[in-house]
Amino acid sequence: MDLVIIKYNAGNIQSVLYALERIGVNAVVTDDVEQIQRAGKVIFPGVGEASSAMRYLKEHKLDTVIKNLQQPVLGICLGMQLMCAYSEENDTTCLGIFDEHVKKFTPKTGDLKVPQIGWNNIFNLKTKLFSDLPENSYCYFVHGYYAALGEHTIATADYVQPYSCALHKDNFYGVQFHPEKSAKAGELILKNFLSL
Amino acid sequence: MLCKRIIPCLDIKDGRTVKGTNFVNLRDAGDPVELGALYAQQGADELVFLDITATVEKRKTLRELVNRIAHHINIPFTVGGGISSVDDVSALLQNGADKISVNTAAFKNPQLIQELSKEFGSQCVVLAIDTRKEEDGEWYVYLNGGRTKTEARCFDWAKQAVDLGAGEILLTSMNHDGTKQGFALDITRQLATQLPVPVIASGGGGTMEHFVDVFEQSQADAALAASIFHFKEIAIPDLKGYLQGKNIDIRPV
């Protein structure tokens, strides 16, 4: 079964590829529509800025392709945010797979910095994506925008306020943290996705 | 809760890890990939690899080494040393680096920070500053691995760099580096409390108590050390256990 990583103008794609190699899985990095549609599973990674990423996806007609995928899809970081309805980052309409909106962290006090960079605990874990993962496991985050809590929330993290650090709807999953950089916890989550 | 980060730093020279005192007297400290993987396994939160010969000898950071590191390590890592262009950064990120750090080239051409943050995002642009407190009581910026003094004040340069898009500051006190007498608490605190980005304190960590001080008194977001880890004076699991005992938010090993 082919595993495809969607290639587009957002960084960290190599990191995801290497992380999969470390757990013994080979993936194909491609922007070829047919190859993406045929894949058994699809990973939609990304680090970067929402509006330029959405523009690129539209230009390459990947927006429609992603929305209509039927196989399990895992969005990571910006990938997850782009799967939401809307992002405040440069007022961007996103793919709308999840209804949740993406907002900028606005700390009330000066001691919390934006972006959040580092390890935070994740809790209220739901779905098989988090099978065998203990509550309050730590994952690595780098982000200045967050998805609000909503009906599709399957994991929560707390920074400034509680927010969705993972979302799920039908065949679509998204995680705000970087499983490819989250040591053993991240490896387990990637393995869980691969065995969905 | 977001955790304070413990970051082993591996200074790289000719593909080997080295460590000296006050930027000189380098000693061999092992294979960087092996050491990095060991630290990741022991609970390091991030790694920094600095090619300390790169700027001086005008070599580019060893991309192959970065690629090898990326294949073996499951935590984030930053690469620095001799980075002076968007192309340099692009190649390092392509080879699996998560962040890059710039130092001398960014000081000489501050526009570089803006270009990098625009192209790759602030989250992967770390500004490294080597600073020394002079007799006048001011902290000055040094370049070229601590060899060249400038007239710029550390805080002013850090502030300017953050305004240009630097996403994190790696602050090394040359007065403290290699001394094991504790971190530079005053300048670290000034940057950590007055800048909107995370500050990584570096230089001087010699005991577990020093880490408590830099997190509690200076509010550093992360603390970086090298020799105490390389020469097994402090084990990362012990350090993390100690910090937890002091009620500092730490990712358990």
Boltz contact constraints between the chains, C-beta under 6 A:
constraints:
  - contact:
      token1: [A, 11]
      token2: [B, 93]
      max_distance: 6.0
  - contact:
      token1: [A, 14]
      token2: [B, 96]
      max_distance: 6.0
  - contact:
      token1: [A, 15]
      token2: [B, 96]
      max_distance: 6.0
  - contact:
      token1: [A, 18]
      token2: [B, 70]
      max_distance: 6.0
  - contact:
      token1: [A, 18]
      token2: [B, 71]
      max_distance: 6.0
  - contact:
      token1: [A, 18]
      token2: [B, 96]
      max_distance: 6.0
  - contact:
      token1: [A, 48]
      token2: [B, 121]
      max_distance: 6.0
  - contact:
      token1: [A, 113]
      token2: [B, 196]
      max_distance: 6.0
  - contact:
      token1: [A, 113]
      token2: [B, 197]
      max_distance: 6.0
  - contact:
      token1: [A, 113]
      token2: [B, 198]
      max_distance: 6.0
  - contact:
      token1: [A, 115]
      token2: [B, 123]
      max_distance: 6.0
  - contact:
      token1: [A, 117]
      token2: [B, 198]
      max_distance: 6.0
  - contact:
      token1: [A, 118]
      token2: [B, 2]
      max_distance: 6.0
  - contact:
      token1: [A, 118]
      token2: [B, 3]
      max_distance: 6.0
  - contact:
      token1: [A, 118]
      token2: [B, 5]
      max_distance: 6.0
  - contact:
      token1: [A, 119]
      token2: [B, 3]
      max_distance: 6.0
  - contact:
      token1: [A, 119]
      token2: [B, 45]
      max_distance: 6.0
  - contact:
      token1: [A, 119]
      token2: [B, 251]
      max_distance: 6.0
  - contact:
      token1: [A, 120]
      token2: [B, 2]
      max_distance: 6.0
  - contact:
      token1: [A, 138]
      token2: [B, 251]
      max_distance: 6.0
  - contact:
      token1: [A, 140]
      token2: [B, 76]
      max_distance: 6.0
  - contact:
      token1: [A, 142]
      token2: [B, 123]
      max_distance: 6.0
  - contact:
      token1: [A, 159]
      token2: [B, 2]
      max_distance: 6.0
  - contact:
      token1: [A, 181]
      token2: [B, 76]
      max_distance: 6.0
  - contact:
      token1: [A, 183]
      token2: [B, 74]
      max_distance: 6.0
  - contact:
      token1: [A, 183]
      token2: [B, 75]
      max_distance: 6.0
